[in-house]
Each structure stands twice: as structure tokens, then as C-alpha cells.
Amino acid sequence: MPENSLLHSYREQSNVWDEMFRAEGIRPEYRHFVSAIENLAGLEMTRKVELAKKLFLSQGVTFTVYSSGEGIEKIFPFDIIPRILNYTEWTRIEAGIKQRLKALNIFLKDIYHQQFIIKDGIIPAALVYSCPQFLRPMLNVHVPHDIYTHIAGVDLIRDHDGEFYVLEDNLRTPSGVSYMLENRSITYRIFPDLLPKNNVQPVKDYPDLLFRNLLALADRQGSEATVVLLSPGIYNSAYFEHSTLARLMGIRLVESRDLIVHNHFVYMKTTKGLTRVDVIYRRVDDEYIDPLVFRPDSALGVSGLYWAYRKGNVAIVNAMGNGVADDKAVYCYVPDMIRYYLNEEPILKNVPTYQLAEADKRQHVFDNMERMVIKRTNESGGYGMLIGSSATEQEINDFKTAITADPRSFIAQPIISLSSTPCYIDGVLQPRRVDLRPFALYGPSGIDIVPGGLTRVALREGSLVVNSSQGGGSKDTWVLGPELG
Amino acid sequence: MLSRVADTIYWLARYMERTQSMLQVIRISYITSQDEHRYAGWQPLLDNYGDLSPEEIREAVRNTADIIGHLVFDKSNAVSVYNNIVRGRENARAVQDHITKEVWQSLNEYYHTIRQEDLARQTMLEDPVSGLDLLLRQGLLFAGTVQYTMPRDEGYAFLNLGKFLERALQTVDILRLNKLAFLPDRQHPMGAPELRYVLYALYGHELYSKTHRGILDAQTVLNMIIHDTDFPHSLSYSLRQLMRHCERLKDKSLPDNYEQVHFLIGKVKNSVTYSTISVDDAAQLSQFLLQLRNELLEIANALNKHYFGNS
């Protein structure tokens, strides 16, 4: 077990997979890193923490929290110890995500066209049609290159035996990629030389890959296509990410009031008159994107955008209506989709999930509430969730009542004990739970996943919730090259 | 450039120019109120810069700390210096990729300066002049950073259009605020003391005393504020700059839109250049200032319509 000063105070938890340690000592992928830091004095580590904080603030890497009408900018908490994946683990994750994304994309094409998967009895029609994110206006809409899921941020968690499970597919407007990029650029400032010495694969290609894919969607010959990023504006909590991505790709950052639709073409208002827009990378949700078709009270969308899209005059990334594929009840069927569409066995496992519409399954869940996580099917960000082991009697009863009233809107999953990894907190290493969100880009030339992703960490002791809105932070994620795998 | 971005940059410059002008006027008013027995009181200032009702103003004019607090630090006063800076900074945040990092940082710092409770306490309860000076210095830092770091592109042109339009408007407003000082019956054998404060508020006192030695003369002061092209707060100077930056937009605009704005700026510029206003005719001066103000606002409307896409 750990012998030096920094590591010896570290206490592993029983029955939890630890990313850095195993029974025989430090895992091989962490050895280089540990030998570089184990002899650092505590003071030096603390100084590195301070430096990281200063760098985040001065570069404005913040998200905005609104209270009493005034925005307060906070830095997204960052832990300086990286999370390291070896090459073998990564290859498996990469293959698994590609497989899953391929199947989900075919599913979206199928569900909005012929619906073979329903006709063949793989997925019940009632489940699809009762999903609020199943958008009837998207039926029989042809999307460029048949791609719906251009950008996906798949959430993975690791159980006590080290097995990766897919928790969510996030096919709508996944966020966090700017933190993946920023975390890396902070790491090489606070740990000089460690990245090349460990043969860590770079993540910096992400903006270039994304831009290449966006440009490839433009259907215009002769003149240069205009690609824009549509943001809800500076009051959005992810505005930093929107402006960072726009800057890195060299594209315009627009808001809804910059765009108008004329004669089924989309234009942006410039000081030189109207300029046609070919591709929109939107960070506005489906229901707000066109007040004429979806929510009429939306001020974040563009009137007429849907029809311009339907006519093929503008490409929208991600496609509208993707929510039906990452609905938490449809999620149960993803392994079946993979078998049905690809005739392959799923590489990455699903977390076992109970749908509550069936009375006997519901009863089973009610009998075992303290071992279950209950989630609303259409919520994300750690909201609308109940963790049975830490809930009060009252909360459990409230959920039971809500479930009985509307069982379609809930699912239950057994509590998975997320893997833990050392974090440098209050001058010592302490175990905290983590998940992993790699970002996959699906373009006409195939699927690319930059080696890495966002590792979110539940900074509260014992907590299983990693969402930034609920006290989560993040870590840099290293994927090592084949030599050290 | 996106219309919204141009609009945001233009207003960023207007907010900051307005802030700077307000702070100096408040600073000079405070000094006047301490040092001058013929001081007209805070009332005109509260009329011009605040959002209080006449009754509230009558209530407030008694307490200097309250007045400065209201004009400078009051978050609930929509037109306070504080809110100007908040808006200027939010505008900068929305167009971060069109201004330099240094400009953004200088505004961010300005914002954090005015939020300090210490500063508000010092300005209201201890020494208003040093508190206001601290804020004015942040404004100068912003202006210098723009000058030193911004590329001379379209964004810079809109930044300057906003700045000089606002400066012209502020000069007109300061004249309107003090028009009584120019009246013949206010003149004094030793020179009208109020005129001195008008010059101070416009940073013109040094230039005046260097050029026109001796006792302050109302007509000469007025001529300098309107016509002197070496004086950076004169109407002629602001309008020349406005014209210059407008002309830089020529090859970046639709010809029609450019013509409209160019025409209106030319019109105001000429009505200033070819005016002879005598201080003996108070009604004429009033009328002239009102007309100028309206013509300047017409330019703002034209920019709004032809460049910012807000019809």
C-alpha cells in the first residue's frame, strides 16, 4: 500500500473500483504520474491548486449563477489530479460508443421514417409515441447525409468490478467540451513535461474536427458556406462554452435576433445587409427553436427555421427530435437496437433499468426503494432524481405517489457505486466518485472521438451526483498512447 | 459584422463615455457646492441624471451623501453610474470576440472597482473627490486601452461613433444644464464664477486660460465650447470625429444606408459650423441647443435603422 507522505493517508473504500489503486498497489497507467508527484511537498501541491484557480479566473473560464437578479461568475471547480485511462480501456470505450451511436442514428432515421423497429415488435409503439421529445413535425424530414447525432456526449460510469456502463447518451445539446479543452491547457501549465512523458494523446483536434463536419453539411456550390453557432445569449450558463467554441472554430456566434427566415432561407442581419446562413450549430433546445412550430412563447428561436430546415435550405446540428433516442425509457432498448440494426452484440453495457409502467416491476421497485435511483425520463442535469439510499421516508413516499400517477415519466435503476479516484482536497488525497463523458463527432466521413473527455467528480464526500449544478467539479482526462497501455 | 454586434459595441462606447462625463459633472458639482456661495444646487443634476420624481428630488437635495449615492452607486436607479458600468460590461461580455482581451479586462476591473463597498463608503461619507477620481481613472484606463490595443476595423469605427455621438450629446446637455450661467444678468465684473465650473466640467478650463487670458467672458466661453476644434469636448471636435469614423464605414456598408447616416452627420456638423449664437439672446441659445440635441438623436435613430437592424 502507499508508503510516501502524500499517498499514505489515502483510504480506499471497500466495494468501490479505485481508478488509481488496486490491491497490489498503483495501477500501471498511473505509475509515471505518481512518481512525479509523490515527492512534492504539500506546500507545492497547494501552490499548484492556487495556480490552477488563478488561471481559470484570469482566462474567464466561468459559468454564471444567477441569484437576486445579478449574475455571479463562478469557476467550475477543478481538481488537479488527472484521471488516467490506459490504451486498452480507451479502445474498448471508443469502439463501444461508435457502435452505440451508429445504432442510435439509424434508430432516429427509422423512427422518423418507416418505423421498421416498431413494426418488427422490438420497441413498443406506445413507448415512442408517448415520449414528449418524439417530434411529429420531424416525420419524413430528410436530414443531410442521414445524420441526426452529429455531437454526442455519452456518460459512462464504472461499477465496482471495473466494468464500464453507459448511463446516458446525451444526443441533444451535450455541453462540457470546452472544459475538456480548458482542463488540458491548465494541466500543462501546472505539471510541466508530464503530458509528453506519459505519452498522453492530445484532445486539441476537437474544434477542427467539428468545423470540418459542419462545413461538410453545407449544400452550396461555388461560394463559401456560412456556419454559425446559435446561442441563447450571455445569460445562458454555458455561454462561455458557446463563445469559446465559436472562437476556436472561427465562426460567428449568433443569437436568435440575428437570424431571420425569408422565403425558406435563413439569413443573418449584418451591417452590410442580409447574409445567407448554411449551417447552424445550435445550442438552443428543440422546443425553443422555432416559435411557429414548437413553443410559441420562445424568444430564443427563429420563426420559420423549421420550414427552412425541412426544405433542406439550412443544416441544423444536432437534428431536431433527437430527444426520443435519449429518453430514459427508450434507453432500455438501445442494446436491442444494436442487435436489430447492426446484428452485433453491444460492447458497452446498459445500466439495468426498470420501466415502471408494468405493475409487477413497479412493485418490485417499490419494495426495494433504498437500493434504487429513480429518475424522470425527460430530465437531466441531476434534477428530478431520487437516490433511495439517502432519501427520507417522506421523499420516497412523494416519489411513489408521483410514479403511480404517471408511471411512463419515471424509470428506476439499481444504485451503481461509481468508481472513485483520488482528489487533492484540503491538502490531502481523498477518494471521490467520478464519471466520464467522451465527446463523439458524427460526420459524413464517419465517427471521431477525441481521446479524452470530461471527467466529472462529485466533490462532496460520499456523494454520487457529479453534475456541476449539484456540487460537482471536473478533472483532466488522460488517455495514454499504445506504448504505455 | 453582425448588426447586433455593431449595436452592442456602439452602446458599450456610449455607456462608457456617458459614465465619464457624468462622473466629472458630479465631481465638479460637489466642489462647487463646497466652495461657491452662488451655487445653484443639485436640483438640475438630479433632473438630468436621476430617475427621481420632483417630490423625491425636493427631499433629496438636502443631503450630499444621499445625492452622490443615488447618482453614482444606487443599483435601483436605472441610470446611475453603477448601472451604466454594469451594462457596459455586459455588452463587452456579449461581444468578447470582437474587442481585445485587454479592453474586456479593463471593463471587468472597472466593474469590480465600483462594486467595492469601501469605495462607496469613502465617496459618500469621507472624501467624494478621491472616490470619484478613482472611478474616473478606471474610465481613462478603458479609453487608453481601446486606443492602444484595438485593431482599426469596423468594430473600432462603431466604438468611436458611439463615443463621439455621446460626447456631443453630453456637451449639449452640460450647456443646457448651465444655460443660466451665460445670461447677461448673471455676469459679474470679476467674471461669472459659474462659467468656470462649466469649463471644469468639460475639462476646458486650462485651455481657456491659456488661450484667452484674463477674466471669463460668456461669449468667448460659448464659442470655445461650440467651435474650438482643438478642444476635445467642443461640439465641432466631436462632430468632426463622428464624420471621420462614419467615412471609414463607407466601403463596409450598403451605399444607401451609408448615405443616410453620412447626410445626417453632415447636416449637424454644418449647423454647428455655420452658427453664430450670441449670449445676449437667451431664447436663441435655448432653441439652438434643443435643435442640436434633436438632430444628434436623429443620427442615433438612423444608425439604429440602417446599421443595427432595429427599425
Contacts between the chains, C-beta under 8 A, distances in Angstrom:
chain1	res1	chain2	res2	distance
A	60	B	96	8.0
A	60	B	104	7.9
A	233	B	94	7.3
A	234	B	90	6.5
A	234	B	93	5.3
A	234	B	94	4.7
A	239	B	93	8.0
A	243	B	96	5.8
A	243	B	97	6.2
A	246	B	97	6.7
A	247	B	97	5.2
A	252	B	2	6.4
A	253	B	97	6.6
A	254	B	2	6.6
A	254	B	4	7.8
A	255	B	4	6.5
A	257	B	4	6.2
A	258	B	2	5.3
A	258	B	3	7.0
A	258	B	4	5.1
A	268	B	2	6.2
A	269	B	2	6.8
A	269	B	3	4.2
A	269	B	4	7.3
A	269	B	309	4.1
A	270	B	1	5.9
A	270	B	2	5.5
A	270	B	3	6.0
A	271	B	1	5.0
A	271	B	2	7.7
A	271	B	3	5.9
A	271	B	6	4.9
A	271	B	154	6.8
A	271	B	249	7.7
A	271	B	252	6.7
A	271	B	253	6.3
A	271	B	307	4.9
A	271	B	308	8.0
A	272	B	1	7.8
A	272	B	252	6.5
A	272	B	253	6.2
A	272	B	254	6.1
A	273	B	254	5.2
